[in-house]
Amino acid sequence: MTETIYEKKAKDIPGRQLPNNRRQIGQPGLASPEVFIEDYAFSYARRLSEREYSGCVVGVLVGEYADGRQADKILIKGVLEARDVLRHDAVCFTEDNWAGIYRDIRDYFPDMQIVGWFLGGPGFLLEDEERQKKIQEDNFGGGDKVFLKLDSAEKEQRMFFYSEGEMKELPGYYIYYERNTEMQSYMAETGTVAAVVEKVQIPEREEQRRQPEVVLQKTPELKRSTTGSFYRLFYATSGVLTCMAILVIAGLAMQIQERNELKEMINRQEKLVSSLQQVYVVEEGETIESICGKFYGNAEQEEAIRLLNSLEEGEEPAPGQKIFLP
């Protein structure tokens, strides 16, 4: 989808004035509705979708209809996580879920209303479009609510609206920038400020505004037909590959340890052999102590002789036995 970045003065329309500072994604305005989503809210939804790669996250979009006519111009100012709505990989809103959502709206976005919902996670978990249409029909009132789908694996965002019994993808939408104190408060009190990218600062005065600038950037072609199968295979084999890697590493560690122990034993043996001076034949009645006195004049080498000849403490060589002397 082509992205255009620009600033211009929005036209005055009845009701909520459209944001001046906004970034164009794709070709907004070619289909109804025109959707504007505030940068803090969009960043928060994207970070939620990237929180884990083994499941999905569901949220509610809150905002307002800019000119008072539903499904015409929708401004999304907040994103609320819908907690505990996943039941065995199915989205199920209960009365308790809705009570929590409306409580968050009352506490953080008292002037806003629900304008849609979002679903985020790895692409292969987002393929069931029939189920998503059913969620839209059962919980979000059809055509006046939008649906934002965030693929955390492909880093792809798509916006949909409901029309004539089908979920239709919008060809474009806007991301706008303003001081969103409501969203900041919600993120701060739910402990998610650190997870959201730093917001672009908006100039205070009109004379500080940049001149209109257009930057075109093509995004990669969509690979919906192949990414699902690829990621299913990837996640199915990742656990096996991890176990194999652990076993290989453990085996290498054991081999290295055994090799070091063998090398140390060889070094000790080499030192002992290099220290040998002669071989002595033990005579009748001789002990290790008497042999030390005979050759060295003291018993200091007794322990060395026993070590060289594998003799335990108190064990004496037999007459006629050959022993090594250091």
N, C-alpha and C positions, 0 to 999 in steps of 0.2 A: 504494500500500500504506500502511495507517495505521501511524503510529509512536507508541509510548507509552514515555515515560521514567519510570522509577520505581526505587526501592530497597526491598528488603525482605529479611528473613531467610530464606534458603533452608532447606528441610527437610533434615534429616539422612537420608542414604541410604547404603547400603553402598558402600564404595569411595570415589571422588573426590567431595568435597562440591561442590555447585553454587555458582557465584559469587554473592556477595551483591549486588554492584553491577553492574547490567546494564541495557541499553536494549532495549526490545522493538520489533521491526520486524514489522508485520503481526499475524498471529494464531498464534503458536507453540503447539504442543501439540495442534492439531486433526488432525495427521497425524504419522506416524512417519517419520523420527526427529525429536527435538528437538535443534536445533543451536545451540551457543554458540560464537561466534568472538571472540577477544580483540581489543581495539581496535587495538593496534600491528600485529597481523597483518592485520587488515581494511584499515587505512590503507595499509599497504605494498602489498597486492594492488591496491587502487584506484589508487595512484600508478603502479604498473607498467603497469596497463591504459591510463593516460593518457600514457604516455611517448612514443608516436608515434601518428599518426592514419592511417597507411598500412599497418599490419600488426597482427598479434596477438602476445600474450605468453602463455606457458603456465607454470603453476606447480603445485606439489604442496602439499597441506594436510597438516600433521602435528599430532597431538594425542593424545587418549585417549578411551576410552569410560567415561563417568562411573560407571555402576553395574555395569560388567563385562559387560553384555549388549549385543552389537553391534547397531547400527542402532536404538538406543533413545534414549540421550542422548549426543551427541557434542560434546566440547570441542575446538575448534580453537585451538591456541596458536601455531602457526608457519606461515609461508608461505615456500616455497623456490622461487626461479625455476628452471624447467627450461630450461637453455640448449641451443641447437642442436638442438631437437626439431622445428623446422618445416622440412619438405622440400616446396618448391613449394606452399606454402599448406596442406599436409597435416601433421598432427601424427603424428610417428613416433618412438617411444621405442626407442632401441637399448640394447645392453648397456653401452656407454660412458656413455650418459645416465643409466641407472639406477645405475651405479657412482658417478658424481658426486653424484647425489641422496642415495644412502645414505652417502656420505662426509660430506656436509653434515649429515645427520641425526646421524651419529656425533659430529661435531665440535661441533654447536650444540644439538641436541635429543636427547641420548642416551637419555632416558627416554620419548620420544614414538614414535609409530608413524604410518604413513601412514593418513589417514582420508578422503582425497578429493583433488580437484584443482580448478584454476580455469583459466578462459580469459577473457582480457580484450582489448578493442580496440573499434573503431567498430562500431556495430550491424549494418551491412550485411555484415560479415565473420563474424557470429555466428549467421546464420540457418539454417545446415545442421544441424538437430537430429538427423538420421539419422547423420551423421558423428560428432557428439558422443556419441551413444549407442554407436556402434561403439568409440570411444576408451574409454568407460567400461567396456564389456564386455571389451575386449582387455587393458586395463592396470590397472583399478582394482577388480576382483573383484566387480562387481555391486552388490547391495543394501546392503552395509555401508559403502560409500564414498559421499560426497556430491559434488556438482558445483556450484561457484560460478561464475556467468557475470556478467561486468562489462562493461556497455556504456558506453564512454568518451564516446560522442557524446551519448546521451540521459541520462547520469549515472544509470543504472539498474542495480541489483544484484538478481539472482535466484538462489535456491538450489534445487537439484534433488536427488532421490534416485531410485535405480533400483528398480523394483518391477514384477513380472509382465511382464518384457520391455519395459518402457517407462520413459522418463525422466519423472518426475512432479515438478511444481513444488511446493515447500513453501509453505504459506500464510503462513509467518512464521518468524522465527529471532531470536536474541538476540545483541547485541554486549555483551561484558562487559569490565570494567576491573580489572586487577591489575598488579603489578610483573612485567613480562615481560622479565626480564634475558636470557633466551635469545634472544628476538627482537631485543632491542636490540644484543646482541653480533653477531648475524648481520648486521644492517643496518650497524653501525659498520665491520665488517671487509670488507664488500662495497661500502662507499662510498655507501650509500643513505640515511643518516640525514637529510641535508638535504632529501631529497625527500618525507619523511613529515611529515604535519601534527603539530603539538604535541599530546602526549597529555594528556588530562584528568587532573588530579591527584586521587587518591583519599585521603580523610581517613584519618589514622592510628588515631584512637580511636573507639570506638562512640558516645560521647556527642557527637562532632562530626558524625555522620551526619545528613543532611537528613531531614525528615519526608517520608513518601510523597507524591509529586507526579505528577499525570497530565497530560500535554500531548498533545493529539490534533492531528495535522496530516495532511491529505490530500495525497497526491502526485498529479501529473497523470495523466490517463488514458493507458494504454499505446497506442502508435501503431505496433504492429509491422508492420501491413500496408502502411503508407506510408513509414515511415522508411527502409527498405532502398532503395527506388527513389529516394528523394530524395537519399540520400547517395551512391548510385552515380552519379547525374547530377552531383552536386556535385563529386566527386573527378575525374570524367572531364573536366569543363570547367574546373577550377581552373587547370590548366597553360596552356590556351589563353588564358584571361582574364589570367593573369599576363604572358604574352608580349605581349598586346595593350596592357596597361598600360605595359610597359617601352617599347614603340615609341612610344606616345602621348607619354610623358614626354620621350623623346629628341627627338621632333619639336618639342615645345614649347621645349625647351632650345635647339635650333638656331635656331628662329625668334627667340627672345629675343636670342641672340648676334648674329644678322644685323641685327636691329633696332637694337641698341646700336651696332654698327659703322657703320651707315648714319647714325645720329643724330650720331655723332662726326665723320664726314666732312662732314656738312652744317654742323656747328658750325665746323669749320676753314674751310670755304669762306665762311661768313658773316663770320668774323673777317677773312679776307683781303679780301673785297669791301668791308667797312666801313672797312678801312684805306686804300683807294684814294683818291688825291687828284686825279690827272690822267692823261691819255693823252698820250704823247710820240711824235712821228714821228722816227725815227732818221735822222740825216744821214750823208753819205758820210764814211767813215773813223772814225766814232764806235764806241766799245766800251762795255761796261757800266761799266768802271772810269772812262772819261772822262765818261760821263753822270753817274755818282755825284759826280765832282769838280765837274761843271758845276752840279748842283742842290744838293748837300749839302756840298761843300767837302772831302769825304773819301770813303773806300771802304767805310764801315761798312754802307751799305745795299745793297751788291752782292749779298749772298746773298738778301736779301728780294726784290730785283728779279728775280733768276733764278727764285726760287720762284714769284713772281706770274706770270711769263711762261713757265714750264716750260722754262727754258734750263739745259742741263747745264753742269758746270764746264768752262771753256775755250770754250764755244760763244758766238758773238757774233751779235747781230741784223743783219739785212741792211738796207742803206740803204732808206729809205722805209717800213720796217716800223713799225707802231704797237705800242708797249709800254706796260704799266701801270707807274706810279711810285707808291710808297707816300708 
